[in-house]
Amino acid sequence: MLLLGACGNEEEALTTPDGSPVSTPTTRLAEVNIVGSERDYTKTCFAPTAPDAGTPDVRRIVVTDPLLLDDLCALGIGSKVTAVTAGKGSIPRYLGPQLTSVPTIGETPDAAAVTAADPDIVLTTPATASRAAGFTGVRTVTVDPTADPAKNWAERYRSVAGALNRSAAATDLLARFTRETARTGKRKDAAHTEVSLVRFSADGQSVEGTDSFAAQVLATIGVQRPVTQREPGTTELTDGNLTTADADLIYVSYRDAGDVTGPDIKNSGSFKHARTVLESDRWLDMGAPTWKRVLAVDDTVWFSTSGLAAAWLVLNDVKGSLDSNS
């Protein structure tokens, strides 16, 4: 097992927002190191925050969209969540046991589930507002009603914090993240490194543009992107344009595998397909693979979700791998 970023320099140490150390050992899969393969998800969520001065606190929260759980994790109040109106398996593993153990009661919960949840407030998004219908008489707040809550994650975080009387805490925590991304970018000389983002599916591959979650975090750090990846949207890769995925460093992920460290990764369709590409002559002839500069990351954390808690995980991944080899 190889270790990335495991050095004694305090400036390079990976940390949670409260300063606790985080180690990121990596293992190899298809000749590619996995970044953060033994991440301790019990440390994902932040320390509890206090409500704004002079405002009441909430005791029990129901959310209709699992996307909002990242915001509660990043406010340190995941313990207040009593239910999620979604199906089983919908809570991402990276949020840790406190939130993955929260009951998922389905999109149309029955009366018994509603009674057991007993919320003071229901947090919802425009796309999942109908799931709050059973909670009659309970204060319901729709966050980010005018924007895509997945892409505008910082505004969504502020909106959730505002609904829970934690605007001051959210402002402070976002500022801490911005300061740390700037420090990381300077220490890692990010402005002189081009990073490519490649996502594999069971039957193809694509490069991400500037609007994906990981791309937004990389931009905050100051990491550069190849010319072909400096616009929003995704570009499908074929044999004819595969070289557009090349860069100083390539991060790859596997869509249907989600958590790249999961036990079923080798059986996922996206990984099986990715292996045929990663081991092909056409791929290996490109610059980054030749220099052993290809690394695998968790697709769920980097692309399928968004939020301040996930952003810290991406930042720590970059801290420990931007100048590393596979």
Secondary structure, 3 states (H helix, E strand, C coil): CEECCCCCCHHHCCECCCCCECCCEECEECCEEECCCCCCHHHCCCCCCCCCCCCCCCCCEEECCHHHHHHHHCCCCHHHEEEECCCCCCCCHHHCHHHHCCCECCCCCCHHHHHHHCCCEEEECHHHHHHHCCCCCCEEEECCCCCCCCCCHHHHHHHHHHHCCCHHHHHHHHHHHHHHHHHHHHHCCHHHCEEEEEEECCCCEEEECCCCHHHHHHHHHCCECCHHHCCCCEEECCCCCHHHHCCCEEEEEECCCCCCCCCCHHHCHHHHHHHHHHCCHHHHCCHHHHCCCEEECCHHHHHHCCCHHHHHHHHHHHHHHCCCCC
